[in-house]
Amino acid sequence: MAAEAGPMEGLCGEATCPLCLDFFKDPVTLDCGHNFCQGCLTSCWGESDGDSSCPECQETVPQRNFRPNRQLANVAELVKKLQDGKGGAAAVAQETWRMCERHQEPLKLFCKDDQVPICVVCDRSKEHRAHSVFPMEEASQEYKEKINAHLESLKDEREQLVEQKLAEELRRQKCGTELEMEKQKIQSAFERMQEFLRKKLNLWLDQLCDLEEEVEKIQEESISKLSEEISRLDELITVVEEKSLQPASVFLQDIGNALNRNEKNSAQHMIDLSLKLEEIFRIVSVENSTLEKALENYQESLDQALNKDSLKQALSRVSVTLDPDTASPKLFLSEDLKSVRRAEKKQDLPDNPERFDSMPFVLGREGFTSGRHWWDVEIEMVEKAMWAVGAAKDSVRRKGPFRLNPNEGIWALKKQFGDSSPFELVALNCPEPITLAMRQQLKKIRVAVDYEGGLVEFLDADTNRFIFTFYSGSFCGEKIRPFFHLGLGVNLKC
C-alpha cells in the first residue's frame, strides 16, 4: 500500500515547504539549493540586518540573497489541483511529507530524549523503548511555546538594543552640538583676549612713543643749554685773557666783578636734566618688568585653565562621604565616613526609613539632579570576595531583598563571589546581566554620572580604560547618589 502511494507522496513532498508544511506559495531558492515559501523564509529570518542562514542546512546566506523559483511554483500548483477532493492539500501534505526511512511509517511521534520524530515501530524498538515519547502534535505545541518564549526574549533584547542605539545616537548628536558650542565659546574667548592684548599693546606703545618724544625734547633742551653755555664760556675766556694782559693798575680795577662772572656755571642745570632722564628710564624699566611678570602669570593661568585634569577636577570631581543613615547594620563605616567594610556581627542600629535592613548596602551622602560628576572607589579584598559599586536613585527600596538592576533604580558593576575569574566583572543590566572580561584585576574603579545624558559610566581609574556604560535615557528628575555593596572580606574607600 505504501509502495503504491510512493510516487504521489514523493511528489507532494517535493511541492511542500519544509517550514509551513503546506504547498509552496511564491517559492524561492537559496544558493545551497533548498526551497522555501518567500513569506515563510522572511518570517523565519525576522527583521535583523546582515547575513542569515538556511533554515535547513544552516549554510550562510550573504545579504539574504534568494531567487524566485517559478517552475517549482507551477509544480506546486499542479500537485495542489491533483489533491483537490482528497481531504485537502494541507492535510495530505502534512500526512505524507515525512515518512520513517527505516519502516516507511508516518512520523507521528516525537522522542524527547533524542529530539527526533519517530514512527510507532521505532517507539517499540530497543532504541526508544525507555525514552520519553509524545504524540507529534503535543510535542510540537510544547516546543512552539518554548520557541515563542525564546522569540519574545530575543525581541525584548532587540528592543533594548534599539533603545540603547537610539540613546547613543541622541547622545552623539547632543555631544556634537555641545562640542560645537564649546568650540565657539573658546574661539570667542581667545578673540576677546587677542583684542584685549592688542589694545593694551597699542596703549603701551603709545605711552612709550610719548616718553620717547619727551626724552628727545629733554635731550634737545640739554644740548641747546650746553651750546649756550659753551658760547658763554668762550666769551668769558676771551674777556679773561684780555683782562690778564692789562697793566696792573688797569687789571686790578673791577677785579671783583670779573671773578664773580667766572664763578657762574650751569652744572646744576645739567644735573637736573640728568636726574629727570634717569627717573624716566627707571619708571619705564619698572613698568616693563611688571608687564613681563603679568604676562608670565597670565600664561601660567591660561595653561592651568586649559589643562584637562585641572578642568576635570575643578568641574566634576566629587569627594564622596558615606551616609550612615542608609548603611545596613551589616556594614561598619569609618569615623571619617570615607571607607566601609562588613561588620563582624550585625549591629544594633535604629531601623529608620532610610536604612537598608537586609542587604549590605550603603549610599553616599552626595546627590545629583544635574550636571556631570565622577568619583573613585578603591577596592581592597580577599580572594573570592564579592562587591558592587555604582549609582542609585535616592528613592531606591531600603527594606527587604531585591535584584540589582536599572529597573530597581541601581546601575552597578559587580565582582561575583566564588571561583569566578578575578579578571571578570558583571554589569547588572536588564533583562540579563552582562559578563565583562578585564585585562587585569581592578583596584580602583571610577564611576561617572552624566545626568542630562542619562548615563552611568565605569572606567579603570588607574589606566582610564573604559569598562561599561548604562544608558538610562532619563533619570526623570530623581536625585542620583553613589551606591556600594559589600561582601565578606572587602573594604571600599572613596
Phi and psi in degrees as a GROMACS rama.xvg file:
@    title "Ramachandran Plot"
@    xaxis  label "Phi"
@    yaxis  label "Psi"
@TYPE xy
-65.0679  -35.5096  ALA-2
-65.4108  -36.2712  ALA-3
-68.8482  -34.4703  GLU-4
-83.7259  -5.56188  ALA-5
-53.6204  -54.3064  GLY-6
-58.2073  -43.5841  PRO-7
-65.9013  -40.6315  MET-8
-62.9323  -43.2657  GLU-9
-61.3277  -40.6724  GLY-10
-65.936  -41.8602  LEU-11
-63.1574  -40.1839  CYS-12
-63.2989  -40.5014  GLY-13
-67.8372  -25.5498  GLU-14
-97.4728  8.27523  ALA-15
-110.164  136.525  THR-16
-74.7978  129.06  CYS-17
-70.538  -8.8315  PRO-18
-93.2134  -47.8827  LEU-19
-98.8676  -7.69276  CYS-20
59.3543  27.0505  LEU-21
-123.541  166.865  ASP-22
-59.3065  147.112  PHE-23
-56.0023  138.819  PHE-24
-126.364  118.043  LYS-25
51.3587  58.1473  ASP-26
-65.2545  146.355  PRO-27
-130.009  154.901  VAL-28
-117.618  134.167  THR-29
-90.2132  168.948  LEU-30
-63.0272  -25.5433  ASP-31
-77.5913  -8.79472  CYS-32
99.8943  -7.89985  GLY-33
-81.9907  149.127  HIS-34
-116.79  146.475  ASN-35
-150.843  157.443  PHE-36
-63.6525  140.218  CYS-37
-60.2276  -41.9086  GLN-38
-65.1073  -40.2133  GLY-39
-64.9742  -42.5574  CYS-40
-65.3467  -43.5133  LEU-41
-63.2762  -41.7218  THR-42
-66.2962  -36.6045  SER-43
-67.3765  -40.0467  CYS-44
-74.4278  -26.028  TRP-45
76.0247  -161.202  GLY-46
-102.64  2.2118  GLU-47
-68.4538  150.107  SER-48
-85.4699  170.068  ASP-49
93.1286  -170.137  GLY-50
-71.2806  153.932  ASP-51
-128.975  -173.178  SER-52
-134.789  158.325  SER-53
-67.9735  128.533  CYS-54
-63.0794  -18.1429  PRO-55
-98.3321  -48.046  GLU-56
-107.698  -5.17735  CYS-57
66.8221  13.8041  GLN-58
-70.1328  138.419  GLU-59
-64.2009  135.608  THR-60
-112.547  99.604  VAL-61
-60.484  129.501  PRO-62
51.9204  27.7604  GLN-63
56.9373  42.3868  ARG-64
-75.476  130.262  ASN-65
-152.172  163.459  PHE-66
-132.909  145.213  ARG-67
-63.0953  145.593  PRO-68
-118.521  86.6446  ASN-69
-67.7372  -36.9199  ARG-70
-59.8732  -43.7659  GLN-71
-66.3718  -34.0764  LEU-72
-63.1207  -40.8379  ALA-73
-65.8077  -41.1908  ASN-74
-63.382  -44.4956  VAL-75
-60.8988  -39.2355  ALA-76
-65.4875  -40.1319  GLU-77
-66.3056  -43.3551  LEU-78
-63.4465  -39.2821  VAL-79
-60.9313  -40.2918  LYS-80
-66.7147  -37.0359  LYS-81
-65.1741  -31.3709  LEU-82
-86.0473  -9.42992  GLN-83
-56.8792  133.923  ASP-84
88.313  1.18366  GLY-85
-119.472  40.2497  LYS-86
96.6907  1.83964  GLY-87
94.822  139.269  GLY-88
-63.9058  -41.7988  ALA-89
-63.0318  -42.6874  ALA-90
-65.0532  -43.8592  ALA-91
-63.6279  -45.323  VAL-92
-62.2836  -40.0595  ALA-93
-68.2954  -34.5455  GLN-94
-78.231  -30.0281  GLU-95
-109.382  -3.56765  THR-96
-64.5946  -45.6324  TRP-97
-120.801  126.644  ARG-98
-123.721  149.274  MET-99
-64.9104  123.163  CYS-100
-66.5802  -28.5817  GLU-101
-83.8579  -38.3604  ARG-102
-116.876  -3.09467  HIS-103
53.1368  39.3937  GLN-104
-116.254  151.76  GLU-105
-60.7775  141.248  PRO-106
-84.4904  85.9827  LEU-107
-101.071  -6.70667  LYS-108
-118.891  165.286  LEU-109
-135.847  125.407  PHE-110
-88.4654  114.672  CYS-111
-73.4599  -29.4154  LYS-112
-68.0512  -46.6444  ASP-113
-92.7792  -11.021  ASP-114
55.0306  51.6399  GLN-115
-139.332  147.638  VAL-116
-69.6983  142.106  PRO-117
-137.422  165.904  ILE-118
-100.212  177.346  CYS-119
-65.8649  -30.0969  VAL-120
-70.2165  -41.5932  VAL-121
-60.6563  -37.9177  CYS-122
-61.0796  -31.0562  ASP-123
-86.4308  -10.2597  ARG-124
-77.4214  163.135  SER-125
-60.0618  -32.4996  LYS-126
-60.0597  -35.3615  GLU-127
-120.545  4.91824  HIS-128
-60.7509  -39.8463  ARG-129
-94.7553  7.51038  ALA-130
-89.6673  163.442  HIS-131
-83.9438  112.472  SER-132
-118.544  134.825  VAL-133
-130.255  156.011  PHE-134
-58.0189  147.68  PRO-135
-56.0924  -45.0379  MET-136
-64.0122  -40.8571  GLU-137
-65.3158  -45.7028  GLU-138
-63.9317  -39.5103  ALA-139
-61.2796  -42.2764  SER-140
-64.2802  -41.3887  GLN-141
-62.8392  -46.1797  GLU-142
-71.7865  -29.7744  TYR-143
-63.3959  -39.7728  LYS-144
-63.5737  -40.5491  GLU-145
-65.4137  -43.1136  LYS-146
-62.6005  -41.8121  ILE-147
-63.9809  -40.6182  ASN-148
-63.7221  -43.0593  ALA-149
-63.4982  -38.8557  HIS-150
-64.1105  -40.6639  LEU-151
-64.463  -39.1642  GLU-152
-63.0803  -42.3791  SER-153
-64.0944  -39.2008  LEU-154
-65.0548  -41.9296  LYS-155
-61.7674  -43.446  ASP-156
-64.0002  -41.1192  GLU-157
-64.1119  -41.707  ARG-158
-62.1267  -39.5306  GLU-159
-65.8102  -41.3481  GLN-160
-64.597  -37.9681  LEU-161
-62.8618  -42.4861  VAL-162
-63.3974  -41.9635  GLU-163
-63.9549  -40.4326  GLN-164
-62.7499  -44.1616  LYS-165
-62.8565  -42.6449  LEU-166
-62.7741  -39.5305  ALA-167
-66.6216  -39.8793  GLU-168
-64.8407  -41.7287  GLU-169
-64.8356  -40.5984  LEU-170
-64.1277  -41.6753  ARG-171
-62.0692  -43.5621  ARG-172
-62.1378  -43.8368  GLN-173
-64.3853  -44.4101  LYS-174
-62.3495  -40.6202  CYS-175
-61.2014  -43.9862  GLY-176
-64.4566  -44.3974  THR-177
-65.0236  -40.4594  GLU-178
-64.8687  -39.8452  LEU-179
-63.2574  -41.4522  GLU-180
-63.3995  -41.7992  MET-181
-65.5835  -37.9809  GLU-182
-61.1269  -43.0284  LYS-183
-64.5571  -39.2372  GLN-184
-63.2271  -45.4198  LYS-185
-62.5286  -44.7468  ILE-186
-61.7325  -42.9478  GLN-187
-64.0596  -41.0984  SER-188
-62.6023  -44.3065  ALA-189
-68.1797  -35.7754  PHE-190
-64.2166  -39.3554  GLU-191
-66.0705  -40.3539  ARG-192
-63.8228  -42.1731  MET-193
-61.9527  -43.0391  GLN-194
-64.2594  -41.5339  GLU-195
-61.5957  -47.1168  PHE-196
-65.3723  -37.4062  LEU-197
-63.1672  -44.0675  ARG-198
-63.3468  -43.4996  LYS-199
-63.7259  -38.974  LYS-200
-62.1359  -47.8568  LEU-201
-61.5831  -41.1419  ASN-202
-63.5517  -44.6391  LEU-203
-65.9492  -40.5225  TRP-204
-65.7909  -37.7885  LEU-205
-62.9839  -41.456  ASP-206
-64.4384  -40.0851  GLN-207
-65.7052  -36.1617  LEU-208
-63.9475  -42.0138  CYS-209
-62.327  -42.7002  ASP-210
-64.1552  -38.3078  LEU-211
-61.7228  -42.9155  GLU-212
-64.2466  -40.0496  GLU-213
-65.1435  -42.7907  GLU-214
-63.1706  -42.9452  VAL-215
-62.3441  -39.4888  GLU-216
-64.3062  -43.426  LYS-217
-63.7316  -42.5075  ILE-218
-65.0239  -41.2176  GLN-219
-62.3741  -42.244  GLU-220
-62.1212  -41.2532  GLU-221
-64.4787  -44.3944  SER-222
-64.0057  -40.4542  ILE-223
-62.8052  -44.1927  SER-224
-63.1135  -40.8656  LYS-225
-64.1619  -39.0629  LEU-226
-63.6298  -42.5586  SER-227
-62.3874  -41.9116  GLU-228
-67.6816  -37.1431  GLU-229
-63.1289  -43.2991  ILE-230
-62.2013  -42.6901  SER-231
-62.5119  -42.938  ARG-232
-66.1275  -36.1996  LEU-233
-60.9778  -43.2949  ASP-234
-64.7038  -41.4642  GLU-235
-64.9857  -39.8263  LEU-236
-61.4525  -41.9831  ILE-237
-63.833  -43.0035  THR-238
-64.6227  -43.7304  VAL-239
-64.5162  -42.1117  VAL-240
-61.2999  -43.0578  GLU-241
-66.0584  -38.8473  GLU-242
-62.2804  -40.9573  LYS-243
-67.606  -18.607  SER-244
-89.7994  -6.1579  LEU-245
-76.3211  156.537  GLN-246
-62.8502  160.667  PRO-247
-59.7104  -39.3598  ALA-248
-65.2991  -36.081  SER-249
-80.7817  -40.4248  VAL-250
-57.7816  -38.9883  PHE-251
-80.4991  -13.373  LEU-252
-70.5667  137.377  GLN-253
55.9794  28.7666  ASP-254
-66.18  -31.1456  ILE-255
-63.2358  -45.6794  GLY-256
-63.7824  -37.6536  ASN-257
-63.8901  -41.952  ALA-258
-66.945  -40.615  LEU-259
-61.231  -38.9859  ASN-260
-67.5931  -32.0684  ARG-261
-70.1015  -30.0757  ASN-262
-75.921  -17.6255  GLU-263
-67.3604  133.709  LYS-264
-152.541  171.568  ASN-265
-115.39  26.9784  SER-266
-61.5701  -40.4249  ALA-267
-63.5681  -39.3715  GLN-268
-61.8242  -41.2172  HIS-269
-67.093  -36.8993  MET-270
-64.2123  -41.4889  ILE-271
-61.3514  -44.1501  ASP-272
-63.402  -41.7266  LEU-273
-63.6989  -43.3184  SER-274
-63.7999  -37.6337  LEU-275
-64.6437  -41.8189  LYS-276
-64.6774  -43.3769  LEU-277
-60.2207  -39.3528  GLU-278
-64.4175  -41.0629  GLU-279
-61.9756  -47.1579  ILE-280
-66.9233  -34.3077  PHE-281
-64.4205  -44.1136  ARG-282
-63.2015  -43.1307  ILE-283
-61.8222  -42.1096  VAL-284
-63.7724  -44.1662  SER-285
-63.4661  -43.5449  VAL-286
-65.2624  -38.7708  GLU-287
-63.5372  -42.8972  ASN-288
-62.534  -42.0957  SER-289
-63.3889  -40.0278  THR-290
-64.4707  -44.3635  LEU-291
-61.5656  -41.2068  GLU-292
-64.6492  -41.2313  LYS-293
-63.6999  -39.5474  ALA-294
-66.9815  -38.1652  LEU-295
-63.0465  -45.7257  GLU-296
-63.6213  -38.0567  ASN-297
-63.4855  -43.4675  TYR-298
-65.4193  -42.3475  GLN-299
-62.7355  -42.7209  GLU-300
-64.5289  -39.8816  SER-301
-66.7582  -43.4665  LEU-302
-60.456  -41.1055  ASP-303
-67.1188  -37.605  GLN-304
-66.8886  -31.4397  ALA-305
-91.8724  -1.28974  LEU-306
-72.7022  125.754  ASN-307
-60.6887  -44.9368  LYS-308
-64.1247  -40.1469  ASP-309
-64.8791  -42.1672  SER-310
-61.0444  -45.3351  LEU-311
-63.7365  -43.8041  LYS-312
-68.3602  -37.7911  GLN-313
-73.8919  -32.7855  ALA-314
-96.9557  -31.6722  LEU-315
-136.367  -9.38944  SER-316
-71.3455  139.952  ARG-317
-117.171  129.785  VAL-318
-91.1053  98.0512  SER-319
-78.2485  135.621  VAL-320
-121.326  146.986  THR-321
-82.636  146.735  LEU-322
-95.7384  106.43  ASP-323
-64.968  -23.5197  PRO-324
-69.6657  -20.2307  ASP-325
-99.3459  -13.1885  THR-326
-67.2969  132.711  ALA-327
-62.19  147.433  SER-328
-59.651  -14.4164  PRO-329
-83.6417  -3.2617  LYS-330
-113.167  149.505  LEU-331
-119.977  121.681  PHE-332
-97.1968  145.96  LEU-333
-71.7302  163.588  SER-334
-62.197  -36.1319  GLU-335
-84.4131  2.42998  ASP-336
58.7049  32.5006  LEU-337
-110.949  -7.60171  LYS-338
-143.906  158.777  SER-339
-146.408  145.004  VAL-340
-144.526  166.988  ARG-341
-71.661  133.836  ARG-342
-73.7579  152.346  ALA-343
-64.8033  -34.0793  GLU-344
-146.384  159.242  LYS-345
-61.8586  130.313  LYS-346
-86.5326  155.531  GLN-347
-90.4919  93.9587  ASP-348
-121.424  152.603  LEU-349
-60.7152  137.196  PRO-350
-86.8302  65.9078  ASP-351
-74.8277  161.351  ASN-352
-61.1556  -26.871  PRO-353
-80.1308  -15.6065  GLU-354
-83.8686  136.928  ARG-355
-73.0611  124.723  PHE-356
-92.1016  -44.6653  ASP-357
-107.282  -20.4611  SER-358
-105.83  140.95  MET-359
-77.3289  67.9997  PRO-360
-113.731  157.926  PHE-361
-154.101  147.607  VAL-362
-108.165  158.544  LEU-363
-79.7492  153.584  GLY-364
-68.0444  -33.6973  ARG-365
-71.9048  140.245  GLU-366
-133.918  151.932  GLY-367
-130.945  134.624  PHE-368
-123.219  6.87942  THR-369
-168.905  166.516  SER-370
82.5097  -175.032  GLY-371
-119.594  130.151  ARG-372
-140.138  151.092  HIS-373
-147.903  154.799  TRP-374
-150.224  155.82  TRP-375
-106.714  146.816  ASP-376
-127.904  120.719  VAL-377
-87.0755  140.607  GLU-378
-118.914  119.982  ILE-379
-118.297  123.471  GLU-380
-150.466  156.447  MET-381
-89.4392  168.024  VAL-382
-61.3037  140.64  GLU-383
71.6415  8.15442  LYS-384
-76.2798  163.375  ALA-385
-119.228  144.064  MET-386
-155.893  163.977  TRP-387
-150.738  138.886  ALA-388
-136.958  156.429  VAL-389
167.618  -139.753  GLY-390
-135.819  154.614  ALA-391
-145.708  152.904  ALA-392
-68.8573  147.135  LYS-393
-62.9075  -24.3333  ASP-394
-88.8823  8.55621  SER-395
-58.1899  147.094  VAL-396
-59.778  141.654  ARG-397
-111.372  -18.4236  ARG-398
-113.989  132.947  LYS-399
82.2281  162.922  GLY-400
-76.5033  152.978  PRO-401
-160.463  161.883  PHE-402
-78.6694  144.012  ARG-403
-89.2894  106.195  LEU-404
-162.816  168.394  ASN-405
-58.9737  -28.9278  PRO-406
-63.2148  -27.6084  ASN-407
-92.5196  2.02013  GLU-408
86.4653  27.2288  GLY-409
-132.146  131.903  ILE-410
-121.579  108.239  TRP-411
-145.978  154.271  ALA-412
-105.113  143.059  LEU-413
-131.207  140.734  LYS-414
-99.2736  117.793  LYS-415
-69.4963  152.058  GLN-416
-81.6986  144.338  PHE-417
111.265  -146.135  GLY-418
-89.8531  10.6963  ASP-419
-64.6335  155.067  SER-420
-60.7408  138.829  SER-421
-66.2106  -12.5747  PRO-422
-95.5742  12.3333  PHE-423
-114.934  136.588  GLU-424
-123.788  165.843  LEU-425
-126.451  123.971  VAL-426
-85.4342  117.465  ALA-427
-80.2268  73.9473  LEU-428
-97.9384  173.744  ASN-429
-112.773  145.613  CYS-430
-81.3803  -15.9877  PRO-431
-129.503  149.289  GLU-432
-63.1789  156.042  PRO-433
-118.525  124.797  ILE-434
-81.872  133.922  THR-435
-120.299  129.977  LEU-436
-93.4224  123.804  ALA-437
-100.436  153.71  MET-438
-77.4766  -25.5804  ARG-439
-152.649  164.923  GLN-440
-67.7877  132.027  GLN-441
-78.7523  129.764  LEU-442
-112.483  -25.8175  LYS-443
-145.046  125.915  LYS-444
-115.389  139.769  ILE-445
-107.99  128.015  ARG-446
-110.259  128.493  VAL-447
-126.402  135.114  ALA-448
-119.749  122.117  VAL-449
-106.869  98.1033  ASP-450
-63.5997  -51.8622  TYR-451
-64.031  -32.4029  GLU-452
-80.3549  -11.7382  GLY-453
67.3141  36.3259  GLY-454
-120.476  145  LEU-455
-127.36  116.306  VAL-456
-114.343  152.957  GLU-457
-129.183  136.121  PHE-458
-137.319  155.895  LEU-459
-76.4475  111.643  ASP-460
-66.2435  -24.5694  ALA-461
-77.553  -34.0243  ASP-462
-112.25  -8.17491  THR-463
61.3329  24.4738  ASN-464
-86.5738  134.408  ARG-465
-65.2517  141.282  PHE-466
-114.681  -57.5721  ILE-467
-163.804  152.932  PHE-468
-129.951  130.592  THR-469
-94.8857  132.587  PHE-470
-107.717  100.782  TYR-471
-87.549  -18.1937  SER-472
84.6623  -55.678  GLY-473
-159.269  143.69  SER-474
-92.5979  4.10742  PHE-475
56.5523  33.0053  CYS-476
77.267  1.49121  GLY-477
-81.7077  150.332  GLU-478
-72.8477  135.741  LYS-479
-109.237  133.408  ILE-480
-129.307  153.454  ARG-481
-60.1213  145.473  PRO-482
-129.026  140.666  PHE-483
-138.753  138.318  PHE-484
-135.644  125.723  HIS-485
-123.583  138.038  LEU-486
-100.267  -179.252  GLY-487
-65.9256  139.186  LEU-488
82.4758  17.1176  GLY-489
-119.423  140.594  VAL-490
-130.243  120.682  ASN-491
-110.33  133.232  LEU-492
-120.084  139.268  LYS-493
